[in-house]
């Protein structure tokens, strides 16, 4: 696909309507149309925008036990997760089509392949034709995120060819996995989407390094969240008692392939970052360094990616060999 030379991107720094998938979808659609009205071709939303990144909540867990009130909050989170495809994705697809934009948005996806009991932290890619291009499931939830999210696998590590360059995503601290980044570079990624929940200063060093290492534009997107946005009727609301008023300060930013800010990080408010990117800068930067081209050493280093879906494979193999009572 022949790329256009320029693209206008929108990075949406906004909070979910926490634990409310319908209201979060409505907010997303309003923001999609606002970004499109500013001429955006690609619109990016943060990690877990629908229905929430559950910052500050433990869901009543301790090692060796779970509380009933924690289970109630877990059920609320599970009940407000979405199916892919499903009613909520249909609404997002319609909005992307009406706005004529590529949409990249973080959602909490409920498993539709097996029991329906597992949630995944997922990034959805939707085209301007209103069709889901694909998805990426977070490979390794970080620390206590593992309480609520399952692990993705190599079957959802896509990079998509668009008229505005090749786009793909890794979520939050997946970006500290060198081989995961290499898998993106090996697919020729040009617009590297990094939805995150990390608002620390050190995250800025991370995304600037990725832009320089991958010779790509990096679009990093975070939420701006305050404690008063949480529903007061959470069963474990008291867990937030010692949390700060500003739960996540933002820090969304856009970086060019030389590691320089195109849009500097924004803190302390909801905002839409709009930037015009000149894709020639990718080739300019690759004159010096191309991580999977003239600056690689495939005679020394190789990368193997298992892109087989692991969620169904083992069970199907076992059933076929009658190891678990298959017929």
N, C-alpha and C positions, 0 to 999 in steps of 0.2 A: 504494500500500500504506500503510495507516494505521500509524504508528509507535507503539511503546510509549514510555512516558515515561522509563523507566529501563532501563539495561543494565549487566550485570556483565561486565567484560572481564578477560582474563588475558593478560599479556605474559610470554612464557617466555624468560628469559635463561639459555641453556644452550649447551654446546658440542656440535657434531657428534661422532659417532664417526668420526674423520677418515679419509676414503677408504674408508668401509665403508657402502654404502647400506643393506644389510639391518639392520645394527646401529643405524644412524641412524634408520631407520624404526621399529624396535622402541623405541628411546629416545623418539622423538616420541610414539608411541602411549601409552607409560607416562605421559608428561607430560600428554598430552591428558586422560587419565582422572583424573590428579591435579587438574588445573585444573577439570575438570567436577565433581569431588567437592566443590570449593569454591564451586560454584554459577555458574561462568562460562558466559555465553551465547556469547561470542566468544573464541577462543583464537588468539594470534598468535605465530609463531616467527620467528627471525632470517633474514637474507639467507643463501642458500646452505646451509641447515641440512642438506640431503641432497645430496651426501655431505660437503661441506666448503667453506668459504672458504679457498683455499690460500695463506694469509698466509705470507710469508717464502720462498716457492718461486719460482724463475725458470723451472723446467722446462728448464733447460740452454740458455736462449736468450741470444744476443748479436745485435746488429744484423748481419745477414748470415750467421748460422749457428745451428744447433741441434745439441745433443749427443745421442748415442744414449741415455745415461742419462736425459736430460731427456725423450726420447721414451717411455722406459719408464714414467716417472712420469705423463706425459700419458696414456698408454694406461690406466694404473690409474685415473686421474681420469675418463677417458671411459667406461671399463667400469663405473664405479660411479655414473655419471649415470643418469637415469631417463627412461623414455618417458612421455608424457602423451597419452592414458591408458596405463596399463600395470600390471604386477603390483604395484608399490609404491604407485601411486595408488589401486588397489583396496583395499589394506590401510588407507590413510589415510582413504578414503571410509567404509569399514566402521567405523573408530574414531570418526569424526565422527558417524555415524548412531547408534552405540551411546551416545555421550556426549551426543547431542542438542545439538550446538554448531555454530556457524559456525567453520570452520578456515581460517586464512590462514597459509601456510607457504612459506618460501623453498626452492627446489630448483634443482639443475642439471639442465636439461632437454636431452636429446639430440634433435636434429632428427629428426622422423619424416615430414617433408614432401618431402625431397629425398634427399641422399646418406646421411644418418645420421652425417655426419662433423663437424657443427657443434654446439657446446654453447651454451646460452643460460642466463643467470641469470634465473630465472623466479620469480614469486610465484603460487601456486595458491590459488584460492578454492573451498572445498568447503562445501556446505550441510548442515544437520542431517538432510536426507533421504538423505545419502550420495551425492549427485551433485556432479560438478564443475561449478561455476557458470561458471568461466572462468579465464583466466590473464593475467598481465602479464609481458612480456619486457622486461628492461632495455634502454632505448633506446640508451644510450651507455656501454659499459664504460669505466672510468676508468684511464688510463695503462696500466700493464702488465697489467691485467685483460684488455686487448684481445688478449693472447697466447692466452688460453684460451676467451674467450667471443665469440660473434657479437653483432650488433646486432639488437634488436627493431625493430618498426615500429608505425605508428599503428593497426594492426588489433588490438593488445592494449593498449588504454588504457581498460579498462572501469571503470565504477562500478556497483555492484549495489545494488538496492533490497532491503532486508531489514526485518523488523519492528522492528529496532533502529536504523534509519537507513540512509543510503546509504554504502556502504563501497567503498574503492578503495585503490590503493597506488602509490607511486613508490619506487624502490629506491636507497638510499644517495645518491650524489652526483647522481643525476637530480633530486634535490630542490633543486639549485642551478640548474636550468634553468627560468627564469621562465615560459616558454610552456608547459612541461610541467605546472607547477603550475596555470597558468591553465586548462589543459584539464581538470584535476580539478575546479577550482572551478566551471567552466562546466557540469559535469554534476551540480552540487548536492551534492558530497561532504560528508558529515557526520562520518564516522569515517575519518580519513585515516591509513592504515597506512604506516609508514616503516621497513621493515627496513633494517638498515645494518651496515657493518663499521667505522664511524667511532666511536671511543671518546674522541675529544679533547673538551676543554671547549668548543671552538667549535661542535661539533655541537649542544650544548644551545641555543646562541643560534639556530641554524638551525631547530630544531623548534619553539621558542617563537615565532619569527617566523612560521612557516607557520600555526600555530594562530591567531595574531592576524590574519594576512593573509587566511586562508581562512575565518575564523569557523567553525572546526571543531575537534573533538577530534583530537589527534595521538597515535598509539600508536607509539612508536619502540622497536624491538627489536634488540638486539645480542647477540652471543655472549660468554661468558666462556671464554677459552682459555688454557691453559698449554702450554709447550713439551713437557712430558712426555706430552701427549695425542697427539702425532704418532707414527705407526708408525715404529719404528726401522729397518725394512727398506726405506724409501724409497730409490730409486736415488740421489737427490740429497740425502740427509739431511744431508750435510755443509754444505749451504747454510744450515742453521739454527744453525750453530755460534756465530755472533755474535748471534743473536737473544736477546731478554730471556726470562727464565723466564715472565713473564706476557705472553703474546703479544697478548691483547686483554682489556682490563679491564672491559668491559661498558658500562654507562651507559644501559641501557634506562630509559624514563620514559614517563609519560602526562601530557599537557598539555590544559588546557581551552581553550575558544574565546577566553578573555581572555589567553591566554599564560601562565597560572599552572599550577604543578605540581599535578596530582591525585595522582600517585605520583612522588616525587623520584627522580633517577637512582640506580641501585644499581651499585656498583663492587666488584670483588674477589671475587665469588662467583657461583655459579649460583643463580638465584632465580626464583620466579613472582610477578610483580606483579599483585595483584588490586585492581581499583577499580570502584566503582559510579558510573556516569555518569548525570547528569540531563540529558536531551537538551533540556530547556527552555532550558538555558544557551546553546544555539546561537541561538535566537530572541532571547534577551536581548541577546546580543552583536551581532546584526545590526541592532538598533535604532540603533546608532552607525554601523555600517559593513557593507556587503554588497558584496563585490568584483565580483560579476556582476549586481548588482541596482541599488539606488538610488545606489550609489557608483561605478558604472561609467559610461563615456561611449561607448556604441556608435556614436554619431554621429562620433566621432573615431578610436576604436580597433576593429579587428576581428581575430579569430583564425580562421585556417583550419586544420583538421586533416585530413590525408590518412589516412583509416582503411582504405585498401586494403592487403591483404596483399602485401608486396613480395617475399617469398621465392619465390613461385611465379609471380607475374604476368609478370615479364620473360621468363622461360624459356618460358612458355606462349605469350606473344605472339610470340616469335621462332620457335617451332616452327610456329605457325599461319601465319606469313608465309614459312616455308621458309628463314629466315635461317641456321639452324644444321642444315640437313639434315633438317628435319621431313618427314613423309610425309602 
